[in-house]
Amino acid sequence: MTELRDLVRQHVSEALPAGPRDFAGVVRRVQRRRRRQVVGTTLAVVLVIAGTAVAVERPSHPPVQDVPATATAPPVVTVNGVALRRDKPVGFGSVLVVQRTDRIVDVRTGTREPGGPTECQPWTIPYLLQQDSATVVIGAYDYVVAKPKSQGCFGVGLPTADLSLDLGRALGNREVVDVSTGRPADVLDESQYLTSSQLPSGFGDRQVYGARNAGFGAPFFRQSWTQERTSAWLSLVEGPPGEVLREHVQHVGQAVVRGREGQLIRTAGGNANRCLRWLETPDDALELCSQGYTQDVLTVAELVKVADALHRP
């Protein structure tokens, strides 16, 4: 444990200008959690700072960052011939796996310019920092151009980067720790959530997300599909009723969904929309929404058809 704590201190002192935090309290908390979960299990890793939400793209993985476990992220890397220096850790809060036997975990955090690193946007890289039979420690870091030449940058918004990391072996039941918080991240297993095999014509480009409302509460799972011709989209959110059903909405009717009584609603926002909400089980709520221009929003019958075709992958 002394050796691990020294490694952690060294890692944080390199990553953060303010210097390392005192990890004694963090170590004790994780030790207590380990003893509650599995008697006799040895605590392997614990680390440092803050994060919020995740998301990733399916069915194809983004390019996999296959990195051997290392105690620290490298201070300097070269990407597409551009020298980058490590700037700061970026929180991610959760990871997504296709199933617990998958060695690939998807992390959605930070940014990446489509054409490669630039002086105006950080380039985020995830690293496998440590793993053993009980714990996997992942750190995502922003890297910036080591020797910038420009005098300034225009503010250009980029979507959150979809990043994949190869653990080298299946995640199994191991805990994932976010290096930026020193706390366990949510692990969302895609195979545990419903998806549809009956999408309306033209809908594709499936995206999947794991998130928490405002970074708090219980995690939920979100999928979306885009209609390329019209830019309309269809989304499905699944999770605890307290998270899925809490948004302020306008109730406009009732509908039978998957043999259950559902609510027909409209949500707040600038787009026309039509949504169905229902309880799949007392602990599992779903919301299926069609959004876009008025003429592109699905009918109630079309929404029910999509819902009735939901199944576990």
C-alpha positions as semicolon CSV with decimal commas, in nm:
position;residue;x (nm);y (nm);z (nm)
1;M;0,000;0,000;0,000
2;T;0,288;0,240;0,077
3;E;0,433;0,179;-0,266
4;L;0,092;0,236;-0,432
5;R;0,038;0,560;-0,238
6;D;0,384;0,684;-0,347
7;L;0,299;0,609;-0,710
8;V;-0,029;0,797;-0,678
9;R;0,140;1,098;-0,521
10;Q;0,401;1,102;-0,796
11;H;0,133;1,076;-1,065
12;V;-0,079;1,361;-0,928
13;S;0,217;1,589;-0,859
14;E;0,315;1,554;-1,224
15;A;-0,040;1,604;-1,355
16;L;-0,156;1,893;-1,133
17;P;0,043;2,212;-1,074
18;A;-0,102;2,249;-0,724
19;G;0,068;1,928;-0,615
20;P;-0,072;1,603;-0,472
21;R;-0,365;1,562;-0,242
22;D;-0,339;1,361;0,078
23;F;-0,472;1,017;-0,021
24;A;-0,480;0,864;0,327
25;G;-0,855;0,929;0,366
26;V;-0,931;0,803;0,016
27;V;-0,733;0,487;0,078
28;R;-0,918;0,421;0,404
29;R;-1,259;0,470;0,240
30;V;-1,184;0,229;-0,041
31;Q;-1,044;-0,024;0,204
32;R;-1,369;-0,010;0,402
33;R;-1,575;-0,052;0,086
34;R;-1,362;-0,349;-0,020
35;R;-1,410;-0,518;0,318
36;R;-1,785;-0,472;0,296
37;Q;-1,798;-0,615;-0,056
38;V;-1,559;-0,910;-0,036
39;V;-1,396;-1,025;0,287
40;G;-1,026;-1,078;0,239
41;T;-1,002;-0,905;-0,099
42;T;-0,682;-0,703;-0,132
43;L;-0,724;-0,339;-0,230
44;A;-0,516;-0,282;-0,541
45;V;-0,568;0,072;-0,656
46;V;-0,727;0,406;-0,567
47;L;-0,684;0,753;-0,713
48;V;-0,794;1,127;-0,752
49;I;-1,042;1,430;-0,873
50;A;-1,399;1,474;-1,059
51;G;-1,620;1,360;-1,351
52;T;-1,973;1,339;-1,485
53;A;-2,113;1,146;-1,780
54;V;-2,030;0,905;-2,058
55;A;-2,138;0,807;-2,393
56;V;-2,020;0,602;-2,684
57;E;-2,100;0,507;-3,037
58;R;-2,224;0,172;-3,165
59;P;-2,222;-0,059;-3,351
60;S;-1,863;0,006;-3,461
61;H;-1,601;0,102;-3,203
62;P;-1,400;0,421;-3,241
63;P;-1,027;0,353;-3,290
64;V;-0,908;0,144;-2,996
65;Q;-0,634;0,287;-2,778
66;D;-0,451;-0,034;-2,683
67;V;-0,218;0,080;-2,406
68;P;-0,037;-0,145;-2,157
69;A;-0,101;-0,067;-1,791
70;T;0,126;0,211;-1,673
71;A;0,149;0,396;-1,341
72;T;0,132;0,738;-1,509
73;A;0,025;0,886;-1,840
74;P;0,325;1,000;-2,047
75;P;0,407;1,371;-2,013
76;V;0,469;1,407;-2,390
77;V;0,319;1,220;-2,686
78;T;0,325;1,262;-3,064
79;V;0,001;1,232;-3,264
80;N;0,003;1,267;-3,645
81;G;0,350;1,419;-3,621
82;V;0,242;1,684;-3,368
83;A;0,417;1,693;-3,030
84;L;0,168;1,723;-2,742
85;R;0,223;1,775;-2,371
86;R;-0,001;1,643;-2,096
87;D;-0,225;1,915;-1,955
88;K;-0,483;1,785;-1,705
89;P;-0,695;1,480;-1,622
90;V;-1,051;1,479;-1,753
91;G;-1,331;1,312;-1,558
92;F;-1,559;1,059;-1,725
93;G;-1,771;0,916;-1,443
94;S;-1,875;0,597;-1,623
95;V;-1,780;0,348;-1,891
96;L;-1,984;0,133;-2,124
97;V;-1,914;-0,229;-2,218
98;V;-2,095;-0,444;-2,471
99;Q;-2,105;-0,709;-2,203
100;R;-1,905;-0,788;-1,893
101;T;-1,696;-1,043;-2,082
102;D;-1,577;-0,772;-2,323
103;R;-1,222;-0,641;-2,289
104;I;-1,311;-0,315;-2,468
105;V;-1,451;-0,031;-2,256
106;D;-1,586;0,288;-2,412
107;V;-1,521;0,622;-2,248
108;R;-1,690;0,942;-2,365
109;T;-1,508;1,251;-2,248
110;G;-1,291;1,539;-2,367
111;T;-1,250;1,644;-2,731
112;R;-1,076;1,544;-3,053
113;E;-1,057;1,743;-3,376
114;P;-1,158;1,514;-3,667
115;G;-0,842;1,601;-3,863
116;G;-0,598;1,556;-3,576
117;P;-0,451;1,772;-3,297
118;T;-0,466;2,151;-3,332
119;E;-0,350;2,440;-3,117
120;C;-0,708;2,543;-3,045
121;Q;-0,848;2,222;-2,892
122;P;-0,710;1,971;-2,642
123;W;-0,660;1,616;-2,767
124;T;-0,796;1,369;-2,511
125;I;-0,630;1,029;-2,460
126;P;-0,747;0,753;-2,221
127;Y;-0,490;0,535;-2,046
128;L;-0,509;0,210;-1,856
129;L;-0,309;0,310;-1,548
130;Q;-0,344;0,001;-1,334
131;Q;-0,544;-0,321;-1,309
132;D;-0,563;-0,638;-1,104
133;S;-0,825;-0,904;-1,034
134;A;-1,055;-0,658;-0,853
135;T;-0,993;-0,309;-0,992
136;V;-0,923;-0,127;-1,319
137;V;-0,793;0,230;-1,300
138;I;-0,846;0,447;-1,608
139;G;-0,729;0,803;-1,660
140;A;-0,833;1,032;-1,944
141;Y;-0,604;1,329;-2,008
142;D;-0,612;1,641;-2,221
143;Y;-0,298;1,695;-2,426
144;V;-0,215;2,031;-2,585
145;V;0,029;2,135;-2,857
146;A;0,370;2,155;-2,695
147;K;0,495;2,453;-2,902
148;P;0,199;2,660;-3,020
149;K;0,263;2,911;-3,299
150;S;-0,069;3,094;-3,343
151;Q;-0,163;3,414;-3,164
152;G;-0,516;3,308;-3,077
153;C;-0,808;3,078;-3,151
154;F;-1,171;3,120;-3,243
155;G;-1,420;2,949;-3,012
156;V;-1,531;2,634;-3,195
157;G;-1,752;2,384;-3,015
158;L;-1,674;2,016;-3,057
159;P;-1,883;1,716;-2,956
160;T;-1,756;1,504;-2,670
161;A;-1,504;1,250;-2,795
162;D;-1,592;0,879;-2,818
163;L;-1,286;0,686;-2,700
164;S;-1,225;0,314;-2,662
165;L;-0,969;0,142;-2,446
166;D;-0,853;-0,220;-2,468
167;L;-0,799;-0,370;-2,122
168;G;-0,621;-0,671;-2,264
169;R;-0,863;-0,902;-2,080
170;A;-1,232;-0,910;-1,996
171;L;-1,361;-0,656;-1,746
172;G;-1,569;-0,921;-1,569
173;N;-1,697;-0,806;-1,231
174;R;-1,407;-0,574;-1,164
175;E;-1,456;-0,217;-1,045
176;V;-1,352;0,072;-1,270
177;V;-1,194;0,372;-1,096
178;D;-1,182;0,717;-1,259
179;V;-0,836;0,865;-1,191
180;S;-0,985;1,216;-1,177
181;T;-1,203;1,133;-0,876
182;G;-1,044;0,830;-0,713
183;R;-1,395;0,684;-0,704
184;P;-1,568;0,398;-0,885
185;A;-1,719;0,490;-1,222
186;D;-2,055;0,357;-1,337
187;V;-2,017;0,046;-1,551
188;L;-2,308;0,017;-1,793
189;D;-2,352;-0,321;-1,960
190;E;-2,528;-0,268;-2,292
191;S;-2,656;-0,625;-2,299
192;Q;-2,878;-0,549;-1,997
193;Y;-3,085;-0,282;-2,177
194;L;-3,365;-0,303;-2,433
195;T;-3,316;-0,207;-2,797
196;S;-3,546;-0,220;-3,101
197;S;-3,535;-0,436;-3,413
198;Q;-3,825;-0,247;-3,580
199;L;-3,703;0,102;-3,667
200;P;-3,886;0,317;-3,921
201;S;-3,731;0,339;-4,269
202;G;-3,414;0,546;-4,290
203;F;-3,325;0,550;-3,922
204;G;-2,969;0,451;-3,838
205;D;-2,643;0,590;-3,695
206;R;-2,715;0,445;-3,353
207;Q;-2,560;0,622;-3,055
208;V;-2,562;0,494;-2,699
209;Y;-2,501;0,690;-2,380
210;G;-2,467;0,628;-2,011
211;A;-2,532;0,931;-1,794
212;R;-2,661;1,080;-1,470
213;N;-2,897;1,376;-1,447
214;A;-2,682;1,678;-1,359
215;G;-2,410;1,432;-1,257
216;F;-2,616;1,294;-0,968
217;G;-2,878;1,028;-0,905
218;A;-2,876;0,678;-1,050
219;P;-2,724;0,610;-1,394
220;F;-2,953;0,558;-1,691
221;F;-2,903;0,435;-2,047
222;R;-2,992;0,630;-2,362
223;Q;-2,997;0,530;-2,727
224;S;-3,072;0,744;-3,029
225;W;-3,112;0,690;-3,403
226;T;-3,099;0,958;-3,673
227;Q;-3,304;0,980;-3,994
228;E;-3,040;1,089;-4,244
229;R;-3,281;1,233;-4,501
230;T;-3,472;1,460;-4,260
231;S;-3,235;1,489;-3,959
232;A;-3,521;1,372;-3,737
233;W;-3,421;1,147;-3,451
234;L;-3,560;0,880;-3,226
235;S;-3,441;0,829;-2,869
236;L;-3,495;0,563;-2,604
237;V;-3,407;0,621;-2,238
238;E;-3,414;0,339;-1,983
239;G;-3,340;0,348;-1,613
240;P;-3,483;0,400;-1,264
241;P;-3,827;0,568;-1,268
242;G;-3,700;0,850;-1,048
243;E;-3,447;0,948;-1,316
244;V;-3,633;0,872;-1,640
245;L;-3,972;1,016;-1,542
246;R;-3,871;1,326;-1,354
247;E;-3,841;1,578;-1,641
248;H;-4,123;1,834;-1,668
249;V;-4,353;1,732;-1,952
250;Q;-4,698;1,795;-2,094
251;H;-4,931;1,494;-2,072
252;V;-5,149;1,469;-2,383
253;G;-5,301;1,119;-2,369
254;Q;-5,273;0,748;-2,299
255;A;-5,154;0,453;-2,506
256;V;-5,105;0,079;-2,458
257;V;-4,735;0,000;-2,484
258;R;-4,601;-0,357;-2,468
259;G;-4,926;-0,460;-2,299
260;R;-4,887;-0,190;-2,034
261;E;-5,058;0,142;-1,980
262;G;-4,836;0,422;-2,105
263;Q;-4,846;0,799;-2,114
264;L;-4,838;1,004;-2,432
265;I;-4,638;1,321;-2,363
266;R;-4,461;1,621;-2,513
267;T;-4,132;1,738;-2,365
268;A;-4,000;2,090;-2,332
269;G;-3,768;2,209;-2,609
270;G;-3,749;2,380;-2,945
271;N;-3,832;2,078;-3,162
272;A;-4,166;1,918;-3,229
273;N;-4,183;1,590;-3,045
274;R;-4,405;1,302;-2,942
275;C;-4,306;1,062;-2,665
276;L;-4,429;0,751;-2,487
277;R;-4,347;0,672;-2,125
278;W;-4,417;0,353;-1,939
279;L;-4,302;0,125;-1,660
280;E;-4,148;-0,194;-1,793
281;T;-4,115;-0,318;-1,433
282;P;-4,162;-0,135;-1,102
283;D;-3,789;-0,057;-1,107
284;D;-3,740;0,005;-1,480
285;A;-3,894;0,297;-1,673
286;L;-3,866;0,380;-2,043
287;E;-3,923;0,688;-2,254
288;L;-3,937;0,663;-2,634
289;C;-3,935;0,998;-2,818
290;S;-3,956;1,109;-3,180
291;Q;-3,827;1,460;-3,250
292;G;-3,768;1,684;-3,550
293;Y;-3,977;1,902;-3,778
294;T;-4,351;1,861;-3,729
295;Q;-4,401;1,658;-4,048
296;D;-4,121;1,418;-3,952
297;V;-4,240;1,326;-3,600
298;L;-4,358;0,965;-3,577
299;T;-4,724;0,890;-3,513
300;V;-4,840;0,721;-3,194
301;A;-4,891;0,396;-3,387
302;E;-4,536;0,411;-3,523
303;L;-4,393;0,472;-3,176
304;V;-4,591;0,180;-3,034
305;K;-4,459;-0,045;-3,314
306;V;-4,100;0,047;-3,225
307;A;-4,171;-0,010;-2,854
308;D;-4,337;-0,346;-2,911
309;A;-4,025;-0,470;-3,091
310;L;-3,790;-0,390;-2,800
311;H;-3,573;-0,679;-2,685
312;R;-3,250;-0,755;-2,501
313;P;-2,947;-0,774;-2,735
